[in-house]
Amino acid sequence: MEAKELREMSVEDLAQKRLSLHEEIGNLKLKRATSRLENPMKLKETKRDLARVETILRERAPREQRG
């Protein structure tokens, strides 16, 4: 997912996306530990998506608090 798409989402949508990405990372780690992943790069991509979401949420936090 691109940062441009994420910036168009609301804060609530981003928070929901962050939760789903955390769950997906957990599932991918479990699959990696128990068997081989079909796409090993999926874990890395998911972590980067999570970082993008958290960065955008941090950027918006001060704006939301200032009013």
N, CA, C and O atoms as CSV, one atom per row, in Angstrom:
chain,resi,resn,atom,element,x,y,z
A,1,MET,N,N,0.845,-1.174,0.000
A,1,MET,CA,C,0.000,0.000,0.000
A,1,MET,C,C,0.893,1.240,0.000
A,1,MET,O,O,1.894,1.298,0.713
A,2,GLU,N,N,0.524,2.206,-0.789
A,2,GLU,CA,C,1.319,3.411,-0.912
A,2,GLU,C,C,0.923,4.447,0.128
A,2,GLU,O,O,-0.217,4.471,0.591
A,3,ALA,N,N,1.874,5.302,0.490
A,3,ALA,CA,C,1.622,6.339,1.481
A,3,ALA,C,C,0.529,7.293,1.008
A,3,ALA,O,O,-0.238,7.811,1.820
A,4,LYS,N,N,0.456,7.525,-0.288
A,4,LYS,CA,C,-0.554,8.427,-0.838
A,4,LYS,C,C,-1.958,7.907,-0.517
A,4,LYS,O,O,-2.842,8.679,-0.145
A,5,GLU,N,N,-2.151,6.607,-0.662
A,5,GLU,CA,C,-3.452,6.005,-0.349
A,5,GLU,C,C,-3.752,6.114,1.144
A,5,GLU,O,O,-4.888,6.375,1.540
A,6,LEU,N,N,-2.731,5.914,1.960
A,6,LEU,CA,C,-2.926,5.955,3.407
A,6,LEU,C,C,-3.253,7.365,3.892
A,6,LEU,O,O,-4.047,7.534,4.817
A,7,ARG,N,N,-2.651,8.365,3.277
A,7,ARG,CA,C,-2.898,9.750,3.695
A,7,ARG,C,C,-4.336,10.182,3.436
A,7,ARG,O,O,-4.822,11.120,4.068
A,8,GLU,N,N,-5.015,9.512,2.520
A,8,GLU,CA,C,-6.397,9.835,2.215
A,8,GLU,C,C,-7.373,9.210,3.213
A,8,GLU,O,O,-8.551,9.565,3.233
A,9,MET,N,N,-6.887,8.283,4.041
A,9,MET,CA,C,-7.747,7.594,5.000
A,9,MET,C,C,-7.912,8.437,6.260
A,9,MET,O,O,-7.070,9.278,6.575
A,10,SER,N,N,-9.009,8.198,6.973
A,10,SER,CA,C,-9.247,8.908,8.224
A,10,SER,C,C,-8.412,8.278,9.340
A,10,SER,O,O,-7.847,7.197,9.172
A,11,VAL,N,N,-8.342,8.960,10.468
A,11,VAL,CA,C,-7.566,8.465,11.605
A,11,VAL,C,C,-8.142,7.144,12.113
A,11,VAL,O,O,-7.392,6.239,12.479
A,12,GLU,N,N,-9.459,7.035,12.134
A,12,GLU,CA,C,-10.095,5.804,12.601
A,12,GLU,C,C,-9.766,4.631,11.668
A,12,GLU,O,O,-9.493,3.521,12.123
A,13,ASP,N,N,-9.796,4.896,10.362
A,13,ASP,CA,C,-9.457,3.856,9.388
A,13,ASP,C,C,-7.999,3.431,9.532
A,13,ASP,O,O,-7.677,2.247,9.432
A,14,LEU,N,N,-7.124,4.400,9.766
A,14,LEU,CA,C,-5.709,4.084,9.942
A,14,LEU,C,C,-5.477,3.260,11.203
A,14,LEU,O,O,-4.661,2.338,11.204
A,15,ALA,N,N,-6.188,3.587,12.269
A,15,ALA,CA,C,-6.052,2.819,13.508
A,15,ALA,C,C,-6.518,1.375,13.291
A,15,ALA,O,O,-5.900,0.434,13.789
A,16,GLN,N,N,-7.592,1.215,12.558
A,16,GLN,CA,C,-8.101,-0.127,12.240
A,16,GLN,C,C,-7.102,-0.881,11.360
A,16,GLN,O,O,-6.874,-2.075,11.556
A,17,LYS,N,N,-6.517,-0.187,10.401
A,17,LYS,CA,C,-5.520,-0.793,9.515
A,17,LYS,C,C,-4.296,-1.241,10.315
A,17,LYS,O,O,-3.720,-2.295,10.046
A,18,ARG,N,N,-3.903,-0.421,11.308
A,18,ARG,CA,C,-2.755,-0.767,12.149
A,18,ARG,C,C,-3.017,-2.061,12.909
A,18,ARG,O,O,-2.133,-2.913,13.003
A,19,LEU,N,N,-4.210,-2.215,13.445
A,19,LEU,CA,C,-4.545,-3.443,14.165
A,19,LEU,C,C,-4.512,-4.658,13.247
A,19,LEU,O,O,-3.994,-5.711,13.618
A,20,SER,N,N,-5.062,-4.508,12.062
A,20,SER,CA,C,-5.081,-5.649,11.135
A,20,SER,C,C,-3.669,-6.011,10.678
A,20,SER,O,O,-3.362,-7.189,10.492
A,21,LEU,N,N,-2.814,-5.016,10.498
A,21,LEU,CA,C,-1.431,-5.302,10.106
A,21,LEU,C,C,-0.668,-6.000,11.226
A,21,LEU,O,O,0.137,-6.893,10.963
A,22,HIS,N,N,-0.917,-5.597,12.486
A,22,HIS,CA,C,-0.293,-6.276,13.630
A,22,HIS,C,C,-0.699,-7.746,13.654
A,22,HIS,O,O,0.136,-8.625,13.868
A,23,GLU,N,N,-1.971,-8.004,13.435
A,23,GLU,CA,C,-2.450,-9.388,13.419
A,23,GLU,C,C,-1.817,-10.177,12.274
A,23,GLU,O,O,-1.420,-11.329,12.446
A,24,GLU,N,N,-1.729,-9.545,11.110
A,24,GLU,CA,C,-1.160,-10.223,9.953
A,24,GLU,C,C,0.318,-10.552,10.176
A,24,GLU,O,O,0.784,-11.624,9.789
A,25,ILE,N,N,1.049,-9.629,10.800
A,25,ILE,CA,C,2.460,-9.886,11.096
A,25,ILE,C,C,2.589,-11.066,12.054
A,25,ILE,O,O,3.456,-11.922,11.878
A,26,GLY,N,N,1.732,-11.109,13.061
A,26,GLY,CA,C,1.750,-12.236,13.993
A,26,GLY,C,C,1.481,-13.560,13.299
A,26,GLY,O,O,2.149,-14.560,13.566
A,27,ASN,N,N,0.504,-13.562,12.412
A,27,ASN,CA,C,0.179,-14.781,11.663
A,27,ASN,C,C,1.330,-15.207,10.761
A,27,ASN,O,O,1.639,-16.395,10.663
A,28,LEU,N,N,1.962,-14.244,10.105
A,28,LEU,CA,C,3.076,-14.568,9.217
A,28,LEU,C,C,4.268,-15.107,10.001
A,28,LEU,O,O,4.952,-16.022,9.542
A,29,LYS,N,N,4.520,-14.545,11.181
A,29,LYS,CA,C,5.613,-15.046,12.015
A,29,LYS,C,C,5.340,-16.469,12.475
A,29,LYS,O,O,6.247,-17.300,12.526
A,30,LEU,N,N,4.096,-16.742,12.807
A,30,LEU,CA,C,3.726,-18.089,13.226
A,30,LEU,C,C,3.910,-19.079,12.073
A,30,LEU,O,O,4.446,-20.170,12.266
A,31,LYS,N,N,3.468,-18.695,10.887
A,31,LYS,CA,C,3.639,-19.569,9.721
A,31,LYS,C,C,5.114,-19.800,9.422
A,31,LYS,O,O,5.519,-20.906,9.066
A,32,ARG,N,N,5.911,-18.746,9.568
A,32,ARG,CA,C,7.339,-18.879,9.301
A,32,ARG,C,C,7.994,-19.840,10.286
A,32,ARG,O,O,8.896,-20.593,9.918
A,33,ALA,N,N,7.544,-19.813,11.530
A,33,ALA,CA,C,8.121,-20.676,12.557
A,33,ALA,C,C,7.679,-22.131,12.395
A,33,ALA,O,O,8.444,-23.046,12.700
A,34,THR,N,N,6.471,-22.348,11.924
A,34,THR,CA,C,5.950,-23.714,11.840
A,34,THR,C,C,6.170,-24.362,10.483
A,34,THR,O,O,6.289,-25.584,10.396
A,35,SER,N,N,6.225,-23.573,9.435
A,35,SER,CA,C,6.428,-24.121,8.097
A,35,SER,C,C,7.013,-23.030,7.205
A,35,SER,O,O,7.315,-21.928,7.661
A,36,ARG,N,N,7.159,-23.346,5.981
A,36,ARG,CA,C,7.719,-22.372,5.054
A,36,ARG,C,C,6.621,-21.423,4.553
A,36,ARG,O,O,5.498,-21.833,4.257
A,37,LEU,N,N,6.988,-20.156,4.473
A,37,LEU,CA,C,6.069,-19.165,3.921
A,37,LEU,C,C,6.055,-19.288,2.399
A,37,LEU,O,O,7.087,-19.545,1.779
A,38,GLU,N,N,4.894,-19.104,1.814
A,38,GLU,CA,C,4.802,-19.137,0.355
A,38,GLU,C,C,5.570,-17.959,-0.245
A,38,GLU,O,O,6.252,-18.103,-1.260
A,39,ASN,N,N,5.451,-16.792,0.397
A,39,ASN,CA,C,6.129,-15.585,-0.077
A,39,ASN,C,C,6.873,-14.963,1.114
A,39,ASN,O,O,6.264,-14.228,1.891
A,40,PRO,N,N,8.158,-15.237,1.272
A,40,PRO,CA,C,8.909,-14.713,2.418
A,40,PRO,C,C,8.960,-13.182,2.467
A,40,PRO,O,O,9.114,-12.608,3.545
A,41,MET,N,N,8.833,-12.524,1.327
A,41,MET,CA,C,8.872,-11.064,1.307
A,41,MET,C,C,7.593,-10.436,1.854
A,41,MET,O,O,7.570,-9.240,2.146
A,42,LYS,N,N,6.544,-11.218,1.993
A,42,LYS,CA,C,5.266,-10.702,2.495
A,42,LYS,C,C,5.429,-10.139,3.909
A,42,LYS,O,O,4.823,-9.121,4.244
A,43,LEU,N,N,6.242,-10.796,4.738
A,43,LEU,CA,C,6.458,-10.322,6.103
A,43,LEU,C,C,7.144,-8.952,6.090
A,43,LEU,O,O,6.747,-8.048,6.826
A,44,LYS,N,N,8.152,-8.807,5.268
A,44,LYS,CA,C,8.868,-7.536,5.173
A,44,LYS,C,C,7.953,-6.429,4.646
A,44,LYS,O,O,7.965,-5.314,5.166
A,45,GLU,N,N,7.168,-6.732,3.626
A,45,GLU,CA,C,6.236,-5.749,3.059
A,45,GLU,C,C,5.199,-5.319,4.095
A,45,GLU,O,O,4.860,-4.139,4.187
A,46,THR,N,N,4.704,-6.268,4.866
A,46,THR,CA,C,3.686,-5.970,5.873
A,46,THR,C,C,4.266,-5.076,6.970
A,46,THR,O,O,3.599,-4.154,7.441
A,47,LYS,N,N,5.499,-5.349,7.372
A,47,LYS,CA,C,6.149,-4.509,8.384
A,47,LYS,C,C,6.328,-3.078,7.871
A,47,LYS,O,O,6.159,-2.117,8.621
A,48,ARG,N,N,6.667,-2.948,6.601
A,48,ARG,CA,C,6.830,-1.611,6.030
A,48,ARG,C,C,5.495,-0.876,5.948
A,48,ARG,O,O,5.422,0.327,6.196
A,49,ASP,N,N,4.444,-1.609,5.598
A,49,ASP,CA,C,3.109,-0.995,5.573
A,49,ASP,C,C,2.721,-0.507,6.962
A,49,ASP,O,O,2.163,0.580,7.113
A,50,LEU,N,N,3.017,-1.312,7.973
A,50,LEU,CA,C,2.717,-0.921,9.348
A,50,LEU,C,C,3.493,0.339,9.722
A,50,LEU,O,O,2.945,1.244,10.350
A,51,ALA,N,N,4.753,0.398,9.340
A,51,ALA,CA,C,5.563,1.586,9.634
A,51,ALA,C,C,4.988,2.823,8.958
A,51,ALA,O,O,4.984,3.906,9.543
A,52,ARG,N,N,4.503,2.670,7.726
A,52,ARG,CA,C,3.890,3.800,7.020
A,52,ARG,C,C,2.643,4.297,7.759
A,52,ARG,O,O,2.448,5.500,7.929
A,53,VAL,N,N,1.812,3.362,8.189
A,53,VAL,CA,C,0.581,3.722,8.902
A,53,VAL,C,C,0.921,4.442,10.201
A,53,VAL,O,O,0.321,5.470,10.513
A,54,GLU,N,N,1.879,3.911,10.964
A,54,GLU,CA,C,2.233,4.533,12.238
A,54,GLU,C,C,2.858,5.906,12.032
A,54,GLU,O,O,2.628,6.810,12.835
A,55,THR,N,N,3.631,6.079,10.987
A,55,THR,CA,C,4.226,7.379,10.690
A,55,THR,C,C,3.142,8.413,10.392
A,55,THR,O,O,3.194,9.535,10.894
A,56,ILE,N,N,2.182,8.040,9.591
A,56,ILE,CA,C,1.102,8.968,9.245
A,56,ILE,C,C,0.271,9.308,10.474
A,56,ILE,O,O,-0.150,10.452,10.642
A,57,LEU,N,N,0.030,8.316,11.336
A,57,LEU,CA,C,-0.715,8.586,12.565
A,57,LEU,C,C,0.063,9.550,13.465
A,57,LEU,O,O,-0.535,10.428,14.087
A,58,ARG,N,N,1.380,9.395,13.539
A,58,ARG,CA,C,2.192,10.303,14.352
A,58,ARG,C,C,2.201,11.705,13.763
A,58,ARG,O,O,2.203,12.688,14.503
A,59,GLU,N,N,2.206,11.806,12.449
A,59,GLU,CA,C,2.179,13.121,11.810
A,59,GLU,C,C,0.878,13.848,12.114
A,59,GLU,O,O,0.873,15.064,12.304
A,60,ARG,N,N,-0.208,13.117,12.161
A,60,ARG,CA,C,-1.520,13.729,12.376
A,60,ARG,C,C,-1.796,14.028,13.840
A,60,ARG,O,O,-2.606,14.907,14.135
A,61,ALA,N,N,-1.167,13.342,14.750
A,61,ALA,CA,C,-1.451,13.502,16.181
A,61,ALA,C,C,-1.289,14.945,16.661
A,61,ALA,O,O,-2.205,15.454,17.306
A,62,PRO,N,N,-0.193,15.623,16.387
A,62,PRO,CA,C,-0.070,17.006,16.862
A,62,PRO,C,C,-1.108,17.943,16.252
A,62,PRO,O,O,-1.596,18.849,16.928
A,63,ARG,N,N,-1.449,17.733,14.986
A,63,ARG,CA,C,-2.480,18.555,14.347
A,63,ARG,C,C,-3.817,18.393,15.022
A,63,ARG,O,O,-4.538,19.368,15.233
A,64,GLU,N,N,-4.150,17.162,15.362
A,64,GLU,CA,C,-5.437,16.864,16.006
A,64,GLU,C,C,-5.490,17.499,17.399
A,64,GLU,O,O,-6.544,17.979,17.816
A,65,GLN,N,N,-4.375,17.508,18.115
A,65,GLN,CA,C,-4.355,18.053,19.473
A,65,GLN,C,C,-4.416,19.578,19.465
A,65,GLN,O,O,-5.008,20.185,20.358
A,66,ARG,N,N,-3.802,20.197,18.451
A,66,ARG,CA,C,-3.818,21.659,18.375
A,66,ARG,C,C,-5.188,22.201,18.006
A,66,ARG,O,O,-5.551,23.319,18.372
A,67,GLY,N,N,-5.936,21.398,17.283
A,67,GLY,CA,C,-7.279,21.841,16.928
A,67,GLY,C,C,-7.367,22.179,15.541
A,67,GLY,O,O,-8.434,22.573,15.069
